[in-house]
């Protein structure tokens, strides 16, 4: 039941990936149908991002009041409504409104689904199960690119956007049969009901007893001032807030979203033909999908912090190389032109296999239960705000300073992300959600030179840092 619940919930990530990725293939057709200029096309593309910011904030309150499972069910229903409305939109303003509604679902899913899965998962498998959401995003983007590359003329744009309603409807129905978050149930419906939910997702009575004990001990120590939005301003929570929101910012501002949205445009500007540019864009989606899957498999074994520190420098160097290749203006079909694609795919490999794997995960696991709904809302809104910042400025930046300097700017951002992770992000792999909260309370929530985990004792922590 645990795996099934994680898979069903993670399908929302696939819907997010598909609904954001399909616009690159449908926007030219929408523009022709509604006779849109460049400004109106930007409105159509960005409406989903604006909706996602509002959806992320709204889902936090809903997930606290009605529960993680019920909110996931609601979000999938909004996916159905938004996708259907997009496919039936009679004019461009109706389409923009429908994509805003779709954005509410996208933002809501990124807030509640990682949190829901993290509260179901045992500590030793939490990283793998939560990052299934990332894998689903990658699959959604890949499917969107395949359809956009092969079927956009045969299908037309309306079926391409409307088909997302089908898996959303499946999730909507399936969620009624999935377990509730035992931690939310313990907080709102009592420990007796929480034990029932744990019985659906744990294999032994010993595991259930141990988890009940940690949940009970954690709940007894929570004061009223540490709940909800008020709790986020408590000094002991600040290290988690800085770490999670900082990684969220660098996850979106490292350049990956720019590549997903604008790879065909950048390659066209560099002299590639339309078909070659779209094929390279498909390659970007394939690499994203493969690397998020590999990251999902290894994030618990390698660790979140170590994975970001290993992959971040590679992403920065790849962008440096990409900038050099753009500066050389290689002729189509030359070795330099192929090197542009190589550096592009290398960047996707390092970025999507590193910080992209951890961005959603850290927000789902770092915050205390008493304020987790509100904190994950802020975390998801930060992700979407940063996404909107990048997508609304990338083309303007490229036109103002050139493709080479744009790539070098984002290389600097990736270097900054490595520095940030080194100084501010501790290792949370192997720690239960209650262990992480205890480390915050006891002021042990900090990185160490040996990348050791926060579950160790204070003496061990000092020794590892020496």
C-alpha positions as CSV (number, residue, x, y, z in Angstrom):
1,X,0.0,0.0,0.0
2,X,2.9,2.4,0.7
3,X,4.4,2.0,-2.8
4,X,1.0,2.3,-4.4
5,X,0.1,5.4,-2.5
6,X,3.5,7.0,-3.4
7,X,3.0,6.1,-7.1
8,X,-0.6,7.4,-7.3
9,X,0.3,10.6,-5.5
10,X,3.5,11.1,-7.7
11,X,1.3,11.0,-10.8
12,X,0.5,14.5,-9.9
13,X,4.1,15.3,-10.6
14,X,3.7,13.8,-14.1
15,X,0.7,16.0,-14.6
16,X,2.8,19.0,-13.5
17,X,5.6,18.0,-15.9
18,X,3.2,17.4,-18.8
19,X,1.2,20.6,-18.4
20,X,4.3,22.8,-18.1
21,X,6.1,21.0,-20.9
22,X,3.4,20.7,-23.5
23,X,3.2,24.5,-24.0
24,X,6.4,24.5,-26.0
25,X,4.8,22.3,-28.7
26,X,1.3,23.8,-28.6
27,X,2.1,27.5,-28.3
28,X,2.8,28.0,-32.1
29,X,-0.5,26.3,-32.9
30,X,-2.4,28.3,-30.3
31,X,-0.8,31.5,-31.7
32,X,-1.9,30.7,-35.2
33,X,-5.4,29.7,-34.0
34,X,-6.0,32.9,-31.9
35,X,-3.7,35.2,-34.0
36,X,-1.5,36.0,-31.0
37,X,1.5,38.4,-30.8
38,X,4.6,37.6,-28.7
39,X,3.2,39.4,-25.6
40,X,0.0,37.4,-25.6
41,X,2.0,34.2,-26.1
42,X,4.0,35.1,-22.9
43,X,0.7,35.5,-21.0
44,X,-0.5,32.1,-22.2
45,X,2.8,30.5,-21.2
46,X,3.2,32.2,-17.8
47,X,-0.4,32.0,-16.5
48,X,0.3,28.5,-15.2
49,X,3.3,29.8,-13.2
50,X,1.3,32.6,-11.7
51,X,-1.4,30.2,-10.7
52,X,1.1,27.8,-9.2
53,X,2.3,30.5,-6.7
54,X,-1.2,31.0,-5.5
55,X,-1.9,27.2,-5.5
56,X,1.2,26.5,-3.4
57,X,0.1,29.0,-0.7
58,X,-3.6,27.8,-0.8
59,X,-2.8,24.1,-0.5
60,X,-0.8,24.7,2.7
61,X,-3.9,25.8,4.6
62,X,-6.0,23.1,3.0
63,X,-3.5,20.3,3.8
64,X,-3.4,21.4,7.5
65,X,-7.2,21.6,7.8
66,X,-8.4,18.7,5.7
67,X,-5.3,16.5,5.5
68,X,-2.7,15.6,3.0
69,X,-4.6,12.8,1.2
70,X,-7.8,14.8,0.9
71,X,-5.9,17.9,-0.4
72,X,-4.2,15.7,-3.0
73,X,-7.6,14.4,-4.1
74,X,-8.8,18.0,-4.4
75,X,-5.7,19.0,-6.4
76,X,-6.3,16.2,-8.9
77,X,-9.9,17.3,-9.3
78,X,-8.6,20.8,-10.2
79,X,-6.2,19.2,-12.7
80,X,-9.2,17.6,-14.4
81,X,-11.1,20.9,-14.5
82,X,-8.2,23.0,-15.7
83,X,-7.1,20.6,-18.5
84,X,-10.7,20.2,-19.7
85,X,-11.2,24.0,-19.6
86,X,-8.0,24.6,-21.6
87,X,-9.0,22.2,-24.3
88,X,-12.4,23.8,-24.7
89,X,-11.3,27.5,-24.4
90,X,-13.2,29.6,-27.0
91,X,-10.7,32.5,-27.0
92,X,-7.3,33.5,-25.6
93,X,-8.5,35.1,-22.4
94,X,-10.5,31.9,-21.6
95,X,-7.4,29.9,-22.2
96,X,-5.3,32.2,-20.0
97,X,-7.9,31.8,-17.2
98,X,-7.9,28.0,-17.7
99,X,-4.1,27.8,-17.5
100,X,-4.2,29.9,-14.3
101,X,-6.6,27.3,-12.8
102,X,-4.3,24.6,-14.0
103,X,-1.5,26.4,-12.3
104,X,-3.5,26.3,-9.0
105,X,-3.4,22.5,-9.3
106,X,0.3,22.4,-10.3
107,X,1.3,24.6,-7.4
108,X,-0.9,22.7,-5.0
109,X,0.5,19.4,-6.0
110,X,4.1,20.6,-5.5
111,X,3.2,21.6,-1.9
112,X,1.2,18.7,-0.8
113,X,2.4,15.6,-2.6
114,X,6.1,15.5,-1.5
115,X,4.9,16.2,2.1
116,X,2.2,13.5,1.9
117,X,4.7,10.9,0.6
118,X,7.4,12.0,3.2
119,X,4.9,11.5,6.1
120,X,4.0,8.0,4.8
121,X,7.6,6.8,4.1
122,X,9.9,5.1,6.6
123,X,13.1,7.1,7.2
124,X,15.4,4.7,5.3
125,X,13.3,4.9,2.1
126,X,11.9,8.5,2.3
127,X,14.4,10.0,-0.2
128,X,13.6,7.4,-2.8
129,X,9.9,7.5,-2.4
130,X,9.6,11.4,-2.3
131,X,11.8,11.8,-5.4
132,X,9.4,9.6,-7.3
133,X,7.6,12.9,-7.6
134,X,10.7,14.2,-9.5
135,X,10.8,11.1,-11.7
136,X,7.1,11.6,-12.6
137,X,7.8,15.3,-13.5
138,X,10.5,14.1,-15.8
139,X,8.3,11.5,-17.4
140,X,5.6,14.2,-17.9
141,X,8.0,16.5,-19.6
142,X,9.3,13.7,-21.8
143,X,5.8,12.6,-22.9
144,X,5.0,16.3,-23.6
145,X,8.1,16.7,-25.7
146,X,7.4,13.4,-27.6
147,X,3.9,14.4,-28.4
148,X,4.9,18.0,-29.3
149,X,7.7,16.6,-31.6
150,X,5.7,13.9,-33.4
151,X,1.9,14.7,-33.1
152,X,1.4,18.4,-32.9
153,X,0.2,18.7,-36.5
154,X,-1.9,15.5,-36.5
155,X,-3.5,16.1,-33.1
156,X,-3.9,19.9,-32.9
157,X,-3.4,21.7,-29.7
158,X,-6.8,21.0,-28.0
159,X,-6.4,17.3,-27.6
160,X,-2.8,17.8,-26.6
161,X,-3.7,19.9,-23.6
162,X,-7.0,18.1,-22.8
163,X,-5.6,14.5,-22.6
164,X,-4.0,15.3,-19.2
165,X,-7.5,15.2,-17.7
166,X,-7.5,11.4,-18.0
167,X,-4.7,10.5,-15.6
168,X,-5.8,13.3,-13.3
169,X,-9.3,11.7,-13.0
170,X,-7.6,8.3,-12.2
171,X,-5.7,10.0,-9.4
172,X,-8.8,11.7,-8.1
173,X,-10.7,8.4,-7.8
174,X,-7.7,6.4,-6.5
175,X,-6.8,8.8,-3.7
176,X,-10.1,7.9,-1.9
177,X,-8.6,4.4,-1.3
178,X,-5.1,5.5,-0.2
179,X,-4.0,5.9,3.5
180,X,-4.1,9.2,5.3
181,X,-0.8,10.7,6.6
182,X,-0.4,9.0,10.1
183,X,1.3,12.2,11.4
184,X,-1.6,14.4,10.3
185,X,-4.1,11.9,11.8
186,X,-2.2,11.8,15.1
187,X,-2.3,15.6,15.2
188,X,-6.0,16.0,14.2
189,X,-7.9,12.7,14.8
190,X,-6.0,11.1,17.7
191,X,-3.3,8.5,18.1
192,X,-5.7,5.5,17.9
193,X,-6.6,6.5,14.3
194,X,-3.0,7.1,13.5
195,X,-2.1,3.5,14.5
196,X,-4.8,2.3,12.0
197,X,-3.2,4.3,9.2
198,X,0.3,3.0,10.2
199,X,-1.0,-0.5,10.0
200,X,-1.8,0.0,6.3
201,X,1.8,1.1,5.4
202,X,4.1,-0.7,7.9
203,X,4.9,-4.4,7.7
204,X,5.6,-5.2,11.4
205,X,4.0,-4.3,14.7
206,X,7.5,-3.4,16.0
207,X,7.9,-0.7,13.3
208,X,4.4,0.6,14.2
209,X,5.2,0.8,17.9
210,X,8.5,2.5,17.3
211,X,6.9,5.1,15.0
212,X,4.0,5.7,17.3
213,X,6.4,6.4,20.2
214,X,8.4,9.0,18.2
215,X,5.2,10.7,17.0
216,X,3.8,10.8,20.5
217,X,7.0,12.2,22.0
218,X,7.3,14.8,19.4
219,X,3.6,15.9,19.8
220,X,4.0,16.2,23.6
221,X,6.8,18.8,23.2
222,X,5.0,21.2,20.9
223,X,4.0,24.5,22.3
224,X,1.2,26.7,20.9
225,X,3.7,29.4,19.8
226,X,5.5,26.8,17.6
227,X,2.4,26.1,15.5
228,X,1.4,27.4,12.1
229,X,2.8,30.6,10.5
230,X,3.8,31.9,13.9
231,X,6.1,29.0,14.4
232,X,8.1,29.8,11.3
233,X,9.4,32.9,13.0
234,X,10.8,31.0,15.9
235,X,14.7,31.2,16.0
236,X,15.1,27.4,16.2
237,X,13.3,26.9,12.9
238,X,15.4,29.4,11.0
239,X,18.2,27.0,10.0
240,X,15.7,24.7,8.3
241,X,13.9,27.7,6.6
242,X,17.2,29.1,5.3
243,X,18.4,25.7,4.0
244,X,15.1,24.6,2.4
245,X,14.3,28.0,0.8
246,X,17.8,28.5,-0.4
247,X,18.0,25.1,-2.1
248,X,14.5,25.9,-3.6
249,X,15.8,29.1,-5.0
250,X,18.9,27.5,-6.6
251,X,16.8,24.6,-7.8
252,X,14.9,26.8,-10.2
253,X,17.5,29.6,-10.8
254,X,20.3,27.2,-11.8
255,X,19.1,27.3,-15.4
256,X,17.3,24.0,-15.9
257,X,13.9,25.5,-16.3
258,X,15.4,27.9,-18.8
259,X,16.6,25.0,-20.8
260,X,13.3,23.1,-20.7
261,X,11.4,26.2,-21.9
262,X,13.8,27.8,-24.3
263,X,16.2,25.2,-25.7
264,X,14.6,25.3,-29.2
265,X,14.8,29.2,-29.2
266,X,18.4,29.3,-28.1
267,X,19.5,26.7,-30.6
268,X,17.6,28.4,-33.4
269,X,19.4,31.6,-32.5
270,X,22.7,29.7,-32.7
271,X,22.0,28.5,-36.2
272,X,20.3,25.2,-35.7
273,X,17.3,24.2,-37.9
274,X,13.8,23.9,-36.3
275,X,13.8,20.1,-36.5
276,X,17.3,19.8,-35.0
277,X,16.4,22.2,-32.2
278,X,13.2,20.3,-31.3
279,X,15.2,17.0,-31.4
280,X,17.8,18.5,-29.0
281,X,14.9,19.7,-26.8
282,X,13.6,16.1,-26.7
283,X,17.1,15.0,-25.7
284,X,17.0,17.4,-22.8
285,X,13.8,15.8,-21.6
286,X,15.3,12.3,-21.9
287,X,18.4,13.2,-19.9
288,X,16.2,14.9,-17.2
289,X,14.0,11.8,-16.9
290,X,17.0,9.4,-16.7
291,X,19.0,11.5,-14.2
292,X,16.0,12.1,-11.9
293,X,15.4,8.3,-11.9
294,X,19.0,7.6,-11.0
295,X,18.9,10.3,-8.4
296,X,15.8,8.7,-6.9
297,X,17.6,5.4,-6.6
298,X,20.8,6.8,-5.0
299,X,19.6,9.8,-2.9
300,X,19.2,7.8,0.3
301,X,22.5,5.9,-0.2
302,X,24.7,8.9,-1.2
303,X,22.8,11.6,0.8
304,X,21.2,14.8,-0.2
305,X,24.1,17.1,0.7
306,X,26.8,15.0,-0.9
307,X,24.8,14.6,-4.1
308,X,24.4,18.3,-4.5
309,X,28.1,19.0,-3.7
310,X,29.2,16.4,-6.3
311,X,27.0,17.4,-9.2
312,X,26.9,21.2,-8.7
313,X,30.5,21.9,-10.0
314,X,29.8,19.8,-13.1
315,X,26.7,21.8,-13.9
316,X,28.7,25.0,-13.6
317,X,31.5,23.8,-15.8
318,X,29.0,22.6,-18.5
319,X,27.5,26.1,-18.7
320,X,31.0,27.6,-19.0
321,X,31.7,25.3,-21.9
322,X,28.3,26.0,-23.5
323,X,29.0,29.8,-23.2
324,X,32.3,29.3,-24.9
325,X,30.7,27.4,-27.8
326,X,28.0,30.0,-28.3
327,X,30.7,32.7,-28.4
328,X,32.6,30.8,-31.2
329,X,29.4,30.9,-33.5
330,X,30.1,27.4,-35.0
331,X,28.8,26.6,-38.4
332,X,25.8,24.2,-38.6
333,X,27.0,20.6,-38.7
334,X,30.5,21.5,-37.4
335,X,32.2,19.9,-34.4
336,X,31.5,23.1,-32.5
337,X,27.8,22.8,-33.2
338,X,27.8,19.3,-31.9
339,X,29.7,20.4,-28.8
340,X,26.9,22.9,-28.0
341,X,24.5,19.9,-27.8
342,X,27.1,17.9,-25.7
343,X,27.5,20.7,-23.2
344,X,23.8,21.3,-23.0
345,X,23.1,17.6,-22.3
346,X,26.0,17.5,-19.8
347,X,24.5,20.4,-17.9
348,X,21.1,18.7,-17.8
349,X,22.8,15.5,-16.5
350,X,24.6,17.3,-13.6
351,X,21.8,19.6,-12.7
352,X,18.8,17.2,-12.9
353,X,20.8,14.5,-11.2
354,X,21.9,16.8,-8.3
355,X,20.0,19.7,-6.9
356,X,16.8,19.0,-8.9
357,X,16.5,15.7,-7.1
358,X,16.8,17.4,-3.7
359,X,14.9,20.6,-4.2
360,X,11.4,19.2,-3.6
361,X,12.6,16.6,-1.1
362,X,14.3,18.9,1.4
363,X,11.2,21.1,1.7
364,X,9.1,18.0,2.5
365,X,11.4,16.7,5.2
366,X,13.1,19.6,7.0
367,X,10.2,21.3,8.7
368,X,8.5,20.4,12.0
369,X,5.1,18.8,11.9
370,X,3.3,21.7,13.7
371,X,4.1,24.1,10.9
372,X,4.9,21.7,8.0
373,X,1.8,22.7,5.9
374,X,2.6,26.4,6.1
375,X,6.3,25.9,5.6
376,X,5.9,23.7,2.6
377,X,3.6,26.3,1.1
378,X,6.3,28.9,1.4
379,X,8.8,26.4,0.0
380,X,6.7,25.6,-3.0
381,X,5.9,29.3,-3.6
382,X,9.6,30.0,-3.5
383,X,10.2,27.4,-6.2
384,X,7.4,28.8,-8.4
385,X,8.4,32.4,-7.8
386,X,12.0,31.6,-8.8
387,X,10.7,29.6,-11.9
388,X,8.6,32.7,-12.9
389,X,11.7,34.9,-12.4
390,X,13.8,32.8,-14.7
391,X,11.3,32.2,-17.5
392,X,10.2,35.8,-17.6
393,X,13.8,37.1,-17.9
394,X,15.9,34.5,-19.7
395,X,15.0,35.6,-23.2
396,X,15.4,39.2,-22.4
397,X,18.8,38.5,-20.8
398,X,20.0,36.6,-23.8
399,X,18.9,39.4,-26.1
400,X,20.6,42.1,-23.8
401,X,23.9,40.4,-23.1
402,X,24.1,37.5,-25.5
403,X,23.8,33.8,-25.1
404,X,27.4,33.3,-23.9
405,X,27.2,35.8,-21.0
406,X,23.8,34.4,-20.1
407,X,25.3,30.9,-19.8
408,X,28.2,32.3,-17.8
409,X,25.8,34.1,-15.5
410,X,23.9,30.8,-14.7
411,X,27.3,29.1,-14.3
412,X,28.0,31.6,-11.5
413,X,24.6,30.8,-10.0
414,X,25.4,27.1,-9.9
415,X,28.8,27.8,-8.2
416,X,26.9,30.0,-5.7
417,X,24.5,27.0,-5.0
418,X,27.5,24.7,-4.2
419,X,28.8,27.3,-1.7
420,X,25.4,27.7,-0.2
421,X,24.9,23.9,0.3
422,X,28.4,23.6,1.8
423,X,27.8,26.2,4.5
424,X,24.0,25.9,5.2
425,X,22.6,22.5,4.3
426,X,23.1,19.5,6.7
427,X,22.7,15.9,5.7
428,X,19.2,14.6,6.5
429,X,19.4,11.2,4.8
430,X,18.7,8.4,7.3
431,X,17.0,10.7,9.8
432,X,13.3,10.4,10.7
433,X,11.2,13.5,10.4
434,X,11.2,13.5,14.2
435,X,15.0,13.2,14.3
436,X,15.2,16.3,12.1
437,X,12.9,18.3,14.3
438,X,14.8,17.2,17.4
439,X,18.1,18.4,15.8
440,X,16.5,21.8,15.2
441,X,15.3,22.1,18.8
442,X,18.7,21.0,20.1
443,X,20.6,23.3,17.7
444,X,22.3,20.4,15.9
445,X,20.8,21.2,12.5
446,X,24.0,22.2,10.8
447,X,26.4,20.9,8.1
448,X,29.7,19.1,9.0
449,X,32.9,18.7,7.0
450,X,32.4,15.0,6.8
451,X,28.9,15.3,5.5
452,X,27.8,13.3,8.6
453,X,24.1,13.0,9.4
454,X,22.2,15.1,11.9
455,X,21.0,12.0,13.8
456,X,24.4,11.6,15.6
457,X,25.0,12.8,19.1
458,X,26.5,16.2,19.9
459,X,29.9,14.7,20.7
460,X,30.1,12.8,17.4
461,X,29.1,16.0,15.6
462,X,31.9,18.0,17.1
463,X,34.4,15.2,16.4
464,X,33.3,15.0,12.7
465,X,33.7,18.7,12.3
466,X,37.2,18.7,13.8
